[in-house]
Amino acid sequence: MGLISRTKNNSLPLLKQIIDLIPINIINSAVAKFNTDKHCRTYKTYDQFVAMLFGQLNNCLTLRDISLGLGINSIFISDMGLEQNPAKSTMSDSHKKRDWRVFEDIFFQTIGYYGNVFKNSPTYKAIDEIKDKSVKLIDSTTISVCLRMFNWAKFRTAKGGIKIHTCLDEAKMIPTMVNITEAKTHDRNGVNDFVFPENTIIVEDRGYYDFKLFKMRHINKNFFVTRIKENAVYEIVEELDLTDEDGDHILIDEVIKFSSAKAIEAGLDQIPIRRIAIYKEDDDKTIVVISNNLEWSASTIAELYKRRWKIEIFFKALKQNLQIKTFIGTSANACKSQIYIALIAYYLLELIRRSISKVKHTFSQFVNLIRICIGHYHSLKYVVNEIKPISQKAKKYGAVGICTQGTGPPDSEQMDLFS
């Protein structure tokens, strides 16, 4: 798309080059859709986006950190496309009032824009039997907060929490659906709006064990893979033979029909379900998974459920490298805005890491590299491909300004630094 310069130096700071990966028409259309710049003269949506993304990539924990970091140099402010660095009070008011959905819209528009450019996760390996199918992983993560300060984020009697319900594309390791709620919202209720195209494979944990949900997946011609509850009531319809391809870890492969009152009420009692018992040698335990697909091999279903752990890796990467555990605002609007900007930061970083960088970085290493260079005027390609943790000798451009082991008192220029 011709967005990245090949030279070492660049007229724009690294942060601006990263922001410019999002076409301005995406930001403008989101602003127009939610009318988030109405009656706003200075701190507009773009300004808030720049400030918050700077906070994410530069590990800022407070509004003061963001204001100070953006305002350290007037040239930097201009090069970022800002008229001034934002004041703390201005930022605080905007986080409370500016509709968080504008950042949600920017996030999903950006994913759509780079849909054909974005590469699969470096660790992705397709399962041969289902390599033409889309696999989605569903789970949620909870962020603990102080209930007294975040009174909207109810969790337990004396504890608050924010829950991020997420659908992750297994091949790309990118969220395709997100729902942010108070932590007391049950996992099952957090995915009511998650609808998938035909033939999508959905892998989820026991938190989504619900007969009505299973029936809806079946009606929509989706395939689900999940854990069965220990107290499930069912009848065995057929025991399937185990093959050499299944391996020693597959203990049972059978077809069942649920027969409980709730299953009958949901209309699931007439739908044949696959039940597979899998031995996990590492943990020395057996887990039992179910699926509405009767054709795949047992080993394919077992491998699908095994890959559910990838969404835990995504949550861990998000929490350890971006700012979603410490919030700079306490309102629901401020928290949701911050989470979606963190997701935008994650997406842009992965876009660069997979599509521009030729060096193999872990995500954490890559975030640190960007963080260190965020204000430098080097091209993005140079930063991600040429800067490496190796020893380099200093270059001397002449004798002027070179220290010669002087032991006398500091001179006037040095004293000016402290005046």
C-alpha positions as CSV (number, residue, x, y, z in Angstrom):
1,M,0.0,0.0,0.0
2,G,3.1,2.2,-0.2
3,L,2.7,3.7,3.2
4,I,6.2,3.1,4.6
5,S,9.4,4.9,3.6
6,R,12.5,2.8,2.9
7,T,15.0,5.3,4.1
8,K,16.5,5.6,7.5
9,N,15.3,9.1,8.4
10,N,11.8,10.3,8.1
11,S,10.2,13.7,8.4
12,L,7.6,12.3,10.8
13,P,8.0,10.7,14.2
14,L,7.5,6.9,14.4
15,L,4.2,7.4,16.3
16,K,2.7,9.5,13.4
17,Q,3.8,6.9,10.9
18,I,2.0,4.2,12.8
19,I,-1.2,6.3,13.1
20,D,-1.0,7.1,9.4
21,L,-1.5,3.4,8.7
22,I,-5.2,4.1,9.5
23,P,-6.6,6.0,6.5
24,I,-7.9,9.3,7.6
25,N,-11.3,8.6,5.9
26,I,-11.8,5.8,8.4
27,I,-11.4,8.2,11.3
28,N,-13.5,10.8,9.6
29,S,-16.4,8.4,8.8
30,A,-16.4,7.1,12.4
31,V,-16.5,10.7,13.7
32,A,-19.3,11.6,11.4
33,K,-21.3,8.4,12.3
34,F,-21.2,9.2,16.0
35,N,-21.0,13.0,15.8
36,T,-18.2,13.0,18.3
37,D,-16.7,16.4,17.3
38,K,-19.9,18.4,17.8
39,H,-19.4,21.6,19.8
40,C,-15.7,20.7,20.1
41,R,-13.1,23.3,19.2
42,T,-9.7,22.0,20.5
43,Y,-9.5,18.4,21.8
44,K,-11.2,16.6,18.9
45,T,-11.6,12.9,18.3
46,Y,-8.4,12.7,16.4
47,D,-6.5,14.5,19.2
48,Q,-7.9,12.0,21.8
49,F,-7.0,9.1,19.6
50,V,-3.4,10.4,19.2
51,A,-3.1,11.0,22.9
52,M,-4.5,7.6,24.0
53,L,-2.5,5.7,21.4
54,F,0.6,7.5,22.6
55,G,-0.3,6.5,26.2
56,Q,-0.7,2.8,25.1
57,L,2.5,2.6,23.1
58,N,4.6,4.7,25.6
59,N,3.3,2.9,28.7
60,C,1.7,6.0,30.2
61,L,-0.2,5.3,33.4
62,T,-1.8,8.7,34.0
63,L,-3.2,11.7,32.0
64,R,-0.3,13.7,33.3
65,D,2.2,11.3,31.7
66,I,0.4,11.6,28.3
67,S,0.2,15.4,28.5
68,L,3.8,15.7,29.5
69,G,5.0,13.2,26.9
70,L,3.1,14.9,24.0
71,G,4.1,18.4,25.1
72,I,7.8,17.9,25.5
73,N,8.6,19.5,22.1
74,S,6.5,22.0,20.0
75,I,7.8,20.5,16.8
76,F,6.7,17.1,17.8
77,I,3.2,18.4,18.6
78,S,3.0,19.9,15.1
79,D,4.4,16.8,13.4
80,M,1.7,14.7,15.2
81,G,-1.0,16.8,13.5
82,L,-2.0,18.5,16.8
83,E,-2.4,22.2,17.5
84,Q,-1.4,21.7,21.2
85,N,-0.7,19.0,23.7
86,P,-3.9,18.2,25.7
87,A,-4.4,19.4,29.2
88,K,-5.3,16.8,31.9
89,S,-8.7,18.3,32.6
90,T,-9.6,18.4,28.9
91,M,-8.7,14.8,28.4
92,S,-10.6,13.7,31.5
93,D,-13.8,15.5,30.3
94,S,-13.5,13.9,26.8
95,H,-13.0,10.4,28.2
96,K,-16.3,10.8,30.1
97,K,-18.3,12.3,27.3
98,R,-17.0,11.3,23.9
99,D,-18.9,8.2,22.7
100,W,-16.6,5.1,23.0
101,R,-18.3,3.6,20.0
102,V,-16.3,5.9,17.7
103,F,-13.1,3.9,18.6
104,E,-14.9,0.6,18.3
105,D,-15.9,1.6,14.8
106,I,-12.3,2.7,13.9
107,F,-11.0,-0.7,15.2
108,F,-13.3,-2.8,13.1
109,Q,-13.0,-0.6,10.0
110,T,-9.3,-0.9,10.2
111,I,-9.5,-4.7,10.4
112,G,-11.7,-4.7,7.3
113,Y,-9.4,-2.3,5.4
114,Y,-6.4,-4.6,5.9
115,G,-8.3,-7.9,5.6
116,N,-6.4,-9.2,2.6
117,V,-3.0,-7.7,3.7
118,F,-2.9,-9.0,7.2
119,K,-0.9,-12.3,7.5
120,N,-1.7,-15.3,9.7
121,S,0.0,-15.7,13.0
122,P,3.6,-16.9,12.6
123,T,2.9,-20.0,14.7
124,Y,-0.3,-20.9,12.8
125,K,-0.5,-24.4,11.3
126,A,-3.7,-25.4,9.5
127,I,-5.5,-28.7,10.4
128,D,-5.6,-30.6,7.2
129,E,-9.1,-31.9,7.5
130,I,-10.6,-28.4,8.0
131,K,-8.0,-26.2,6.3
132,D,-10.7,-24.5,4.2
133,K,-12.8,-23.6,7.3
134,S,-12.7,-20.5,9.5
135,V,-12.1,-21.3,13.2
136,K,-13.2,-18.8,15.9
137,L,-12.2,-19.0,19.6
138,I,-14.6,-17.6,22.2
139,D,-13.7,-16.7,25.8
140,S,-13.7,-13.7,28.1
141,T,-11.1,-12.1,30.4
142,T,-11.9,-10.2,33.6
143,I,-10.0,-7.1,34.8
144,S,-10.4,-6.4,38.5
145,V,-11.2,-2.8,39.5
146,C,-12.2,-1.0,42.7
147,L,-16.0,-1.1,43.0
148,R,-16.1,2.1,44.9
149,M,-14.4,4.0,42.1
150,F,-15.9,2.0,39.2
151,N,-19.4,1.8,40.6
152,W,-20.9,0.7,37.2
153,A,-18.5,-2.4,37.0
154,K,-20.3,-4.7,39.4
155,F,-18.8,-8.1,40.0
156,R,-19.1,-9.3,43.6
157,T,-20.4,-7.7,46.8
158,A,-17.2,-5.8,47.5
159,K,-15.3,-6.2,44.3
160,G,-15.6,-4.6,40.8
161,G,-14.6,-6.0,37.5
162,I,-14.7,-5.4,33.7
163,K,-15.2,-8.4,31.4
164,I,-14.1,-8.4,27.8
165,H,-16.0,-11.0,25.8
166,T,-14.0,-11.8,22.7
167,C,-14.2,-13.9,19.5
168,L,-10.7,-14.5,18.2
169,D,-9.8,-15.6,14.6
170,E,-7.6,-18.7,15.3
171,A,-5.4,-18.3,12.2
172,K,-4.8,-14.5,12.5
173,M,-5.0,-14.2,16.3
174,I,-7.1,-11.1,15.9
175,P,-10.4,-10.3,17.6
176,T,-13.3,-10.2,15.2
177,M,-16.0,-9.5,17.8
178,V,-15.8,-7.8,21.2
179,N,-18.3,-7.1,23.9
180,I,-17.3,-5.2,27.1
181,T,-19.6,-5.6,30.1
182,E,-19.5,-5.5,33.9
183,A,-17.8,-8.6,35.2
184,K,-21.0,-10.1,36.7
185,T,-22.4,-10.7,33.2
186,H,-22.3,-14.5,32.6
187,D,-20.1,-15.6,29.7
188,R,-23.1,-17.1,27.9
189,N,-25.0,-13.8,28.0
190,G,-22.0,-11.9,26.8
191,V,-22.1,-13.5,23.3
192,N,-25.7,-13.0,22.4
193,D,-24.8,-10.7,19.5
194,F,-22.1,-13.0,18.2
195,V,-23.4,-14.4,14.8
196,F,-21.3,-16.4,12.4
197,P,-21.4,-17.3,8.7
198,E,-22.3,-20.8,7.7
199,N,-19.6,-23.5,8.2
200,T,-17.8,-21.5,10.8
201,I,-16.1,-23.6,13.5
202,I,-16.6,-22.2,17.1
203,V,-14.4,-23.4,19.9
204,E,-15.4,-22.4,23.4
205,D,-15.1,-23.5,27.0
206,R,-17.7,-24.7,29.5
207,G,-18.8,-21.2,30.3
208,Y,-20.8,-21.3,27.0
209,Y,-22.4,-24.7,27.7
210,D,-26.0,-23.9,26.9
211,F,-28.5,-26.0,25.0
212,K,-30.3,-23.0,23.4
213,L,-26.9,-21.8,22.2
214,F,-26.0,-25.2,20.8
215,K,-29.3,-25.3,19.0
216,M,-28.8,-21.8,17.5
217,R,-25.3,-22.9,16.3
218,H,-26.8,-25.9,14.7
219,I,-29.6,-24.0,13.0
220,N,-27.0,-21.5,11.6
221,K,-25.0,-24.4,10.2
222,N,-22.0,-23.7,12.5
223,F,-19.9,-26.3,14.1
224,F,-19.2,-26.1,17.8
225,V,-16.5,-27.8,19.9
226,T,-16.7,-27.4,23.7
227,R,-16.4,-29.2,27.1
228,I,-19.3,-31.2,28.4
229,K,-20.5,-30.8,31.9
230,E,-19.9,-33.7,34.3
231,N,-23.6,-34.0,35.3
232,A,-24.9,-34.0,31.7
233,V,-27.8,-36.4,31.0
234,Y,-27.6,-38.2,27.6
235,E,-28.1,-41.5,25.8
236,I,-25.5,-43.3,23.8
237,V,-26.6,-43.8,20.2
238,E,-23.5,-45.3,18.7
239,E,-20.0,-46.2,19.7
240,L,-17.5,-45.3,17.0
241,D,-14.3,-47.3,16.3
242,L,-11.0,-45.7,17.1
243,T,-8.4,-45.6,14.3
244,D,-4.7,-45.5,14.3
245,E,-4.8,-41.9,13.2
246,D,-6.7,-41.0,16.4
247,G,-3.7,-42.0,18.5
248,D,-3.5,-43.3,22.0
249,H,-4.8,-40.1,23.6
250,I,-8.4,-40.7,22.2
251,L,-10.1,-42.9,24.7
252,I,-13.8,-42.8,23.7
253,D,-15.5,-41.7,20.5
254,E,-19.3,-42.0,20.5
255,V,-22.5,-40.4,19.3
256,I,-25.0,-39.3,21.9
257,K,-28.3,-37.4,22.3
258,F,-29.0,-35.2,25.2
259,S,-32.1,-36.3,27.1
260,S,-32.6,-33.8,30.0
261,A,-35.6,-31.7,30.4
262,K,-33.7,-28.5,29.4
263,A,-32.3,-30.2,26.3
264,I,-35.9,-31.3,25.3
265,E,-37.2,-27.8,26.0
266,A,-34.4,-26.3,23.8
267,G,-35.2,-28.8,21.0
268,L,-31.7,-30.3,21.2
269,D,-32.8,-33.8,22.2
270,Q,-33.1,-35.0,18.5
271,I,-29.8,-33.7,17.3
272,P,-26.9,-36.3,17.4
273,I,-23.8,-35.0,19.2
274,R,-20.3,-36.3,19.1
275,R,-18.7,-37.1,22.5
276,I,-15.0,-37.7,22.7
277,A,-12.8,-38.5,25.8
278,I,-9.3,-37.2,25.5
279,Y,-6.4,-38.2,27.8
280,K,-4.0,-35.3,28.5
281,E,-0.6,-36.9,29.4
282,D,0.9,-33.6,30.6
283,D,-1.7,-33.2,33.3
284,D,-2.5,-36.9,33.7
285,K,-6.2,-36.3,33.4
286,T,-9.1,-36.9,31.0
287,I,-11.3,-34.2,29.4
288,V,-14.5,-34.8,27.5
289,V,-15.5,-32.6,24.6
290,I,-18.6,-32.5,22.4
291,S,-19.3,-31.4,18.9
292,N,-22.2,-31.3,16.4
293,N,-19.9,-32.6,13.6
294,L,-20.2,-36.3,13.0
295,E,-17.7,-36.5,10.1
296,W,-14.4,-35.2,11.3
297,S,-11.8,-37.6,12.9
298,A,-11.7,-37.6,16.7
299,S,-8.1,-36.3,16.5
300,T,-9.3,-33.2,14.6
301,I,-11.9,-32.4,17.2
302,A,-9.3,-33.0,20.0
303,E,-6.8,-30.7,18.2
304,L,-9.5,-28.0,17.8
305,Y,-10.2,-27.9,21.5
306,K,-6.5,-27.9,22.3
307,R,-6.2,-24.7,20.3
308,R,-8.6,-22.9,22.5
309,W,-5.6,-22.0,24.7
310,K,-4.5,-19.5,22.0
311,I,-7.1,-17.0,23.2
312,E,-5.5,-17.1,26.6
313,I,-2.2,-16.2,24.9
314,F,-3.9,-13.3,23.3
315,F,-5.3,-12.0,26.6
316,K,-1.9,-12.4,28.2
317,A,-0.2,-10.4,25.4
318,L,-2.8,-7.7,25.7
319,K,-2.6,-7.4,29.5
320,Q,1.2,-7.6,29.7
321,N,2.1,-5.2,26.9
322,L,-0.7,-2.6,26.7
323,Q,-2.7,-0.5,29.2
324,I,-5.9,-2.4,30.0
325,K,-5.3,-3.3,33.6
326,T,-4.9,0.3,34.8
327,F,-7.5,2.8,33.7
328,I,-7.1,6.6,33.4
329,G,-10.8,7.2,33.8
330,T,-13.4,5.5,35.9
331,S,-16.6,5.9,33.8
332,A,-17.9,3.1,31.6
333,N,-17.3,5.3,28.6
334,A,-13.7,6.1,29.5
335,C,-12.9,2.4,30.2
336,K,-14.4,1.1,26.9
337,S,-12.6,3.9,24.9
338,Q,-9.3,2.9,26.5
339,I,-9.8,-0.8,25.8
340,Y,-10.7,-0.3,22.1
341,I,-7.7,2.0,21.6
342,A,-5.6,-0.8,23.2
343,L,-7.1,-3.2,20.7
344,I,-6.3,-0.8,17.8
345,A,-2.7,-0.6,19.1
346,Y,-2.5,-4.4,19.3
347,Y,-3.8,-4.7,15.7
348,L,-1.4,-2.0,14.3
349,L,1.6,-3.6,16.1
350,E,0.7,-7.0,14.7
351,L,0.1,-5.6,11.2
352,I,3.7,-4.1,11.3
353,R,5.3,-7.2,12.9
354,R,3.8,-9.6,10.3
355,S,3.7,-7.5,7.2
356,I,6.6,-5.1,7.4
357,S,9.2,-6.5,9.7
358,K,11.6,-9.1,8.3
359,V,13.1,-9.7,11.7
360,K,11.6,-12.4,14.0
361,H,10.4,-10.6,17.1
362,T,8.2,-11.9,19.9
363,F,5.2,-9.6,20.5
364,S,6.7,-8.4,23.8
365,Q,10.1,-7.7,22.2
366,F,8.4,-5.9,19.3
367,V,6.3,-3.7,21.7
368,N,9.5,-2.7,23.6
369,L,11.2,-1.8,20.3
370,I,8.4,0.4,19.2
371,R,8.1,2.0,22.7
372,I,11.8,2.9,22.8
373,C,11.7,4.5,19.3
374,I,8.2,6.0,19.5
375,G,9.4,9.6,19.3
376,H,12.3,9.0,16.9
377,Y,12.3,10.4,13.4
378,H,13.3,7.1,11.7
379,S,11.3,5.3,9.1
380,L,9.1,2.4,10.3
381,K,10.9,0.0,8.1
382,Y,14.3,1.0,9.4
383,V,13.2,0.7,13.0
384,V,11.7,-2.8,12.7
385,N,14.3,-4.2,10.4
386,E,17.6,-2.5,11.2
387,I,17.6,-1.6,14.9
388,K,19.0,-4.6,16.7
389,P,20.4,-5.3,20.3
390,I,24.0,-5.3,19.3
391,S,27.0,-3.2,20.4
392,Q,27.8,-0.2,18.2
393,K,30.7,2.2,18.4
394,A,30.0,5.9,18.6
395,K,30.7,8.0,15.6
396,K,32.8,11.2,16.1
397,Y,32.2,14.1,13.8
398,G,35.1,16.3,15.0
399,A,36.8,17.4,18.2
400,V,34.2,20.0,19.0
401,G,32.2,19.0,22.1
402,I,34.3,15.9,22.9
403,C,35.1,15.5,26.5
404,T,38.8,14.9,27.3
405,Q,38.8,13.4,30.8
406,G,38.6,16.8,32.5
407,T,38.5,16.8,36.3
408,G,37.9,20.5,36.9
409,P,34.6,22.1,38.1
410,P,31.6,22.1,35.7
411,D,31.7,24.9,33.1
412,S,29.0,27.5,32.5
413,E,27.2,25.5,29.9
414,Q,26.9,22.5,32.2
415,M,25.7,24.7,35.1
416,D,23.0,26.1,32.8
417,L,21.4,22.7,32.8
418,F,20.6,23.1,36.5
419,S,19.6,26.8,36.5
